[in-house]
């Protein structure tokens, strides 16, 4: 599983780098404000209908999670009846082997691909490239990332961390682009070079926003026409479907599609929506001759049977990223996962476990804005808090924290120890503060405390306790004891 893409650096190291990047901060701030404002206008326009839509979507998603095996079976049977070839992948490695088998069977070595978080999750591109297969990202933002050798920083606008000048430079250095930084000019160049790649591709690879159980259909929601090119031109099509992407029927799909674009980018509808139900039929002029659906679990069943089952409702809309203050400051790459932000914390920890995620679960202020904005009412901040509880209970937190908090627990639970600590703490802090009212920056060498004092003031303990002051104050007011 390659959900984590940057394990060479610690969370603190990644965050330190992210905090220095003003361009990323400004780009994220602009995107958040635009998406937040546009979403707010649409929500206000819908009135009470918005909350009713959220409630209905939550009920539908919970119903599927509670009956997951039934809907997986129904979708698979109907997809096969439509002529699709099903592949079942309990793990990410299983999915990769299935895909490699398909390429080997057809002797294929060239593929085009549309944006898919599921393929990012299992590291498909890297594996195909290692085996000598050329795979081309055709989504504009994903092509930028592939050309630059970068990873997504947002699940909806993955190239948010590049500006037009950087994009121009990337294509000049890597693809021979000789134009300006005008977005339209870059887009025309990209369209020109992709046209031949669409025509030459032997295999098309795509993700799936929602899979419809009652019809065996797969859907694709995009703002570019590349998705339809990927699933129309190549003779062989491979569709990655997470088992958590299934909805019962077309009516349920309608509900999800009413929420998704509004929550993601503040739009009533997306530019392109495709509903595919099998390979090219008799008399049809386009479409693949062979459709393979890779139905992936990759930890979803484990989540469904855990205290984090609510996360399976996630539509990957990015609404929680668009409101998160922590994401704004540490940037998407600060998390070290292809799923950044609040939803990324819950999902990554749930799928990967606690051994490899460092302190990712603590990159959250627990303000609750993510929960408020989630279109399917996932209690995201509560789930993050539960991850933290689990980490501490399993002894996965930083080793130095254990003795520190044991000492604090002793101090706060014993009056004599507390009084002594306060009495001794005041002169010690005054000395460290060089007589000032707050610890100086040169006290940043102190373990744990340095996380605060390196960037903020840490006020010294008062020489007079509040209880002592209040007792004297009451005496002065004639209040007795």
BELGIPE-V743132 format. One record per backbone hydrogen bond with DSSP energy under -0.5 kcal/mol. NH is the residue of the N-H (numbers start at 0). CO is the residue of the C=O. E is the energy in kcal/mol with one decimal. If there is no record, write none. Layout:
# BELGIPE-V743132
nh=NH co=CO e=E
nh=NH co=CO e=E
This chain:
# BELGIPE-V743132
nh=1 co=120 e=-1.4
nh=4 co=335 e=-1.3
nh=5 co=335 e=-1.1
nh=13 co=9 e=-2.4
nh=14 co=10 e=-3.0
nh=15 co=11 e=-2.4
nh=16 co=12 e=-1.7
nh=17 co=13 e=-2.5
nh=18 co=14 e=-2.7
nh=19 co=15 e=-0.8
nh=19 co=16 e=-0.7
nh=20 co=16 e=-0.7
nh=20 co=17 e=-0.9
nh=21 co=19 e=-1.3
nh=24 co=20 e=-1.8
nh=25 co=21 e=-2.7
nh=26 co=22 e=-2.7
nh=27 co=23 e=-2.8
nh=28 co=24 e=-2.7
nh=29 co=25 e=-2.4
nh=30 co=26 e=-2.3
nh=31 co=27 e=-3.1
nh=32 co=28 e=-2.4
nh=33 co=29 e=-2.4
nh=34 co=30 e=-2.8
nh=35 co=31 e=-2.8
nh=36 co=32 e=-2.2
nh=37 co=33 e=-2.5
nh=38 co=34 e=-2.6
nh=39 co=35 e=-2.4
nh=40 co=36 e=-2.0
nh=41 co=37 e=-1.8
nh=42 co=38 e=-2.5
nh=43 co=39 e=-2.4
nh=44 co=40 e=-1.9
nh=45 co=41 e=-1.7
nh=46 co=42 e=-1.3
nh=48 co=45 e=-1.7
nh=49 co=46 e=-1.5
nh=50 co=46 e=-0.6
nh=51 co=47 e=-1.9
nh=52 co=48 e=-2.1
nh=53 co=49 e=-2.3
nh=54 co=50 e=-2.4
nh=55 co=51 e=-2.3
nh=56 co=52 e=-2.5
nh=57 co=53 e=-2.5
nh=58 co=54 e=-2.2
nh=59 co=55 e=-2.3
nh=60 co=56 e=-2.7
nh=61 co=57 e=-2.4
nh=62 co=58 e=-2.3
nh=63 co=59 e=-2.1
nh=64 co=60 e=-2.1
nh=65 co=61 e=-2.6
nh=66 co=62 e=-1.1
nh=67 co=64 e=-1.1
nh=70 co=66 e=-1.9
nh=71 co=67 e=-2.5
nh=72 co=68 e=-2.2
nh=73 co=69 e=-2.3
nh=74 co=70 e=-2.6
nh=75 co=71 e=-2.4
nh=76 co=72 e=-2.5
nh=77 co=73 e=-2.2
nh=78 co=74 e=-2.7
nh=79 co=75 e=-2.3
nh=80 co=76 e=-1.9
nh=81 co=77 e=-1.2
nh=82 co=79 e=-1.5
nh=83 co=78 e=-2.3
nh=84 co=290 e=-3.0
nh=85 co=83 e=-0.6
nh=86 co=292 e=-2.5
nh=88 co=86 e=-0.5
nh=88 co=294 e=-2.8
nh=89 co=87 e=-0.6
nh=94 co=90 e=-1.7
nh=95 co=91 e=-2.1
nh=96 co=92 e=-2.2
nh=97 co=93 e=-2.1
nh=98 co=94 e=-2.2
nh=99 co=95 e=-2.5
nh=100 co=96 e=-2.2
nh=101 co=97 e=-1.7
nh=102 co=98 e=-2.2
nh=103 co=99 e=-2.4
nh=104 co=100 e=-2.6
nh=105 co=101 e=-1.7
nh=106 co=102 e=-0.8
nh=106 co=103 e=-0.6
nh=107 co=102 e=-2.1
nh=110 co=133 e=-2.7
nh=111 co=202 e=-2.2
nh=112 co=135 e=-2.4
nh=113 co=204 e=-2.2
nh=119 co=115 e=-1.3
nh=120 co=116 e=-2.2
nh=121 co=117 e=-1.2
nh=122 co=118 e=-0.7
nh=122 co=119 e=-0.6
nh=123 co=118 e=-2.4
nh=126 co=122 e=-1.7
nh=127 co=123 e=-2.6
nh=128 co=124 e=-2.5
nh=129 co=125 e=-1.8
nh=130 co=126 e=-1.2
nh=131 co=128 e=-1.4
nh=132 co=127 e=-2.5
nh=133 co=108 e=-2.6
nh=134 co=132 e=-0.5
nh=135 co=110 e=-2.4
nh=136 co=134 e=-0.5
nh=137 co=112 e=-2.8
nh=138 co=112 e=-0.5
nh=142 co=138 e=-2.9
nh=143 co=139 e=-1.9
nh=144 co=140 e=-2.2
nh=145 co=141 e=-2.7
nh=146 co=142 e=-2.6
nh=147 co=143 e=-2.4
nh=148 co=144 e=-1.5
nh=149 co=144 e=-2.5
nh=152 co=157 e=-1.9
nh=157 co=155 e=-0.5
nh=159 co=156 e=-1.4
nh=161 co=158 e=-1.9
nh=166 co=162 e=-2.3
nh=167 co=163 e=-2.6
nh=168 co=164 e=-2.1
nh=169 co=165 e=-2.3
nh=170 co=166 e=-2.3
nh=171 co=167 e=-2.0
nh=172 co=168 e=-2.4
nh=173 co=169 e=-2.5
nh=174 co=170 e=-1.9
nh=175 co=171 e=-0.6
nh=176 co=170 e=-2.0
nh=184 co=181 e=-0.7
nh=185 co=181 e=-2.0
nh=186 co=182 e=-2.7
nh=187 co=183 e=-2.3
nh=188 co=184 e=-1.9
nh=189 co=185 e=-2.5
nh=190 co=186 e=-2.7
nh=191 co=187 e=-1.9
nh=192 co=188 e=-2.1
nh=193 co=189 e=-2.1
nh=194 co=190 e=-1.5
nh=195 co=191 e=-0.7
nh=196 co=192 e=-0.9
nh=197 co=193 e=-2.5
nh=198 co=194 e=-1.8
nh=199 co=195 e=-2.1
nh=200 co=196 e=-1.2
nh=201 co=109 e=-2.0
nh=202 co=109 e=-1.4
nh=203 co=235 e=-2.8
nh=204 co=111 e=-2.5
nh=205 co=237 e=-2.3
nh=206 co=114 e=-0.6
nh=208 co=218 e=-1.6
nh=210 co=244 e=-2.3
nh=211 co=216 e=-2.5
nh=212 co=210 e=-0.7
nh=212 co=246 e=-2.8
nh=213 co=247 e=-1.7
nh=214 co=211 e=-0.5
nh=215 co=211 e=-1.8
nh=216 co=211 e=-0.9
nh=217 co=275 e=-2.5
nh=218 co=209 e=-1.7
nh=219 co=273 e=-2.0
nh=221 co=219 e=-0.6
nh=221 co=271 e=-2.2
nh=226 co=223 e=-0.7
nh=228 co=224 e=-1.4
nh=229 co=225 e=-2.5
nh=230 co=226 e=-1.7
nh=231 co=228 e=-1.0
nh=232 co=228 e=-2.4
nh=235 co=201 e=-1.3
nh=236 co=289 e=-2.8
nh=237 co=203 e=-3.2
nh=238 co=291 e=-3.1
nh=239 co=205 e=-2.6
nh=239 co=237 e=-0.5
nh=240 co=238 e=-0.6
nh=240 co=293 e=-2.6
nh=242 co=295 e=-2.5
nh=244 co=241 e=-2.4
nh=245 co=242 e=-0.7
nh=246 co=210 e=-2.9
nh=252 co=248 e=-1.9
nh=253 co=249 e=-2.0
nh=254 co=250 e=-1.4
nh=255 co=251 e=-2.1
nh=256 co=252 e=-2.5
nh=257 co=253 e=-1.1
nh=258 co=254 e=-1.1
nh=259 co=255 e=-2.8
nh=260 co=256 e=-0.6
nh=262 co=258 e=-2.5
nh=263 co=259 e=-2.5
nh=264 co=260 e=-2.0
nh=265 co=260 e=-0.7
nh=265 co=261 e=-0.7
nh=266 co=260 e=-1.8
nh=271 co=221 e=-2.6
nh=273 co=219 e=-2.4
nh=275 co=217 e=-2.9
nh=279 co=287 e=-3.6
nh=283 co=280 e=-2.0
nh=286 co=231 e=-1.4
nh=287 co=230 e=-0.7
nh=288 co=234 e=-1.8
nh=289 co=234 e=-1.9
nh=291 co=236 e=-3.2
nh=292 co=84 e=-2.6
nh=293 co=238 e=-2.9
nh=293 co=291 e=-0.6
nh=294 co=86 e=-3.0
nh=294 co=292 e=-0.9
nh=295 co=240 e=-2.9
nh=295 co=293 e=-0.8
nh=296 co=88 e=-2.6
nh=297 co=89 e=-1.7
nh=298 co=89 e=-0.6
nh=299 co=296 e=-1.2
nh=302 co=298 e=-2.0
nh=303 co=299 e=-2.5
nh=304 co=300 e=-1.3
nh=305 co=302 e=-1.8
nh=308 co=305 e=-1.2
nh=310 co=307 e=-1.8
nh=311 co=308 e=-1.8
nh=312 co=309 e=-1.8
nh=313 co=310 e=-1.7
nh=321 co=317 e=-1.7
nh=322 co=319 e=-0.7
nh=323 co=319 e=-0.8
nh=327 co=323 e=-1.4
nh=328 co=324 e=-1.2
nh=329 co=325 e=-2.8
nh=330 co=326 e=-1.7
nh=333 co=330 e=-1.3
nh=334 co=331 e=-1.1
nh=335 co=332 e=-0.6
nh=337 co=2 e=-2.3
nh=339 co=337 e=-0.7
nh=343 co=339 e=-1.2
nh=344 co=340 e=-1.9
nh=345 co=341 e=-1.8
nh=346 co=342 e=-2.6
nh=347 co=343 e=-2.7
nh=348 co=344 e=-2.0
nh=349 co=345 e=-2.0
nh=350 co=346 e=-2.2
nh=351 co=347 e=-3.0
nh=352 co=347 e=-0.6
nh=352 co=348 e=-1.5
nh=359 co=356 e=-2.1
nh=361 co=358 e=-2.4
nh=362 co=359 e=-1.9
nh=363 co=361 e=-1.6
nh=371 co=367 e=-1.9
nh=372 co=368 e=-1.8
nh=373 co=369 e=-1.2
nh=376 co=373 e=-1.6
nh=379 co=377 e=-2.7
nh=382 co=378 e=-2.1
nh=383 co=379 e=-2.3
nh=384 co=380 e=-2.0
nh=385 co=381 e=-2.1
nh=386 co=382 e=-2.1
nh=387 co=383 e=-2.1
nh=388 co=384 e=-2.2
nh=389 co=385 e=-2.6
nh=390 co=386 e=-2.6
nh=391 co=387 e=-2.2
nh=392 co=388 e=-2.8
nh=393 co=389 e=-2.2
nh=394 co=391 e=-1.4
nh=395 co=390 e=-3.1
nh=396 co=390 e=-0.7
nh=400 co=397 e=-1.5
nh=401 co=397 e=-0.7
nh=401 co=398 e=-0.7
nh=402 co=398 e=-0.7
nh=403 co=399 e=-1.2
nh=404 co=400 e=-2.7
nh=405 co=401 e=-1.9
nh=406 co=402 e=-2.1
nh=407 co=403 e=-2.2
nh=408 co=404 e=-2.4
nh=409 co=405 e=-2.1
nh=410 co=406 e=-2.3
nh=411 co=407 e=-2.7
nh=412 co=408 e=-1.1
nh=413 co=409 e=-0.5
nh=413 co=410 e=-0.9
nh=417 co=413 e=-2.6
nh=418 co=414 e=-2.7
nh=419 co=415 e=-2.2
nh=420 co=416 e=-2.6
nh=421 co=417 e=-2.5
nh=422 co=418 e=-2.1
nh=423 co=419 e=-2.6
nh=424 co=420 e=-2.5
nh=425 co=421 e=-1.4
nh=426 co=422 e=-0.7
nh=427 co=423 e=-1.4
nh=428 co=424 e=-2.6
nh=429 co=425 e=-2.1
nh=430 co=426 e=-2.1
nh=431 co=427 e=-2.2
nh=432 co=428 e=-1.9
nh=433 co=430 e=-1.3
nh=434 co=429 e=-2.6
nh=435 co=432 e=-1.8
nh=438 co=457 e=-2.7
nh=439 co=431 e=-0.6
nh=442 co=439 e=-1.9
nh=443 co=440 e=-1.9
nh=445 co=442 e=-2.0
nh=448 co=446 e=-3.1
nh=449 co=445 e=-2.1
nh=450 co=447 e=-1.3
nh=451 co=448 e=-2.0
nh=452 co=448 e=-2.4
nh=453 co=449 e=-1.7
nh=454 co=451 e=-1.5
nh=455 co=451 e=-2.0
nh=458 co=456 e=-0.5
nh=459 co=436 e=-2.9
nh=464 co=462 e=-0.5
nh=468 co=464 e=-2.5
nh=469 co=465 e=-3.3
nh=470 co=466 e=-2.2
nh=471 co=467 e=-2.2
nh=472 co=468 e=-2.6
nh=473 co=469 e=-2.4
nh=474 co=470 e=-1.8
nh=475 co=471 e=-2.3
nh=476 co=472 e=-1.6
nh=477 co=474 e=-1.3
nh=478 co=473 e=-3.8
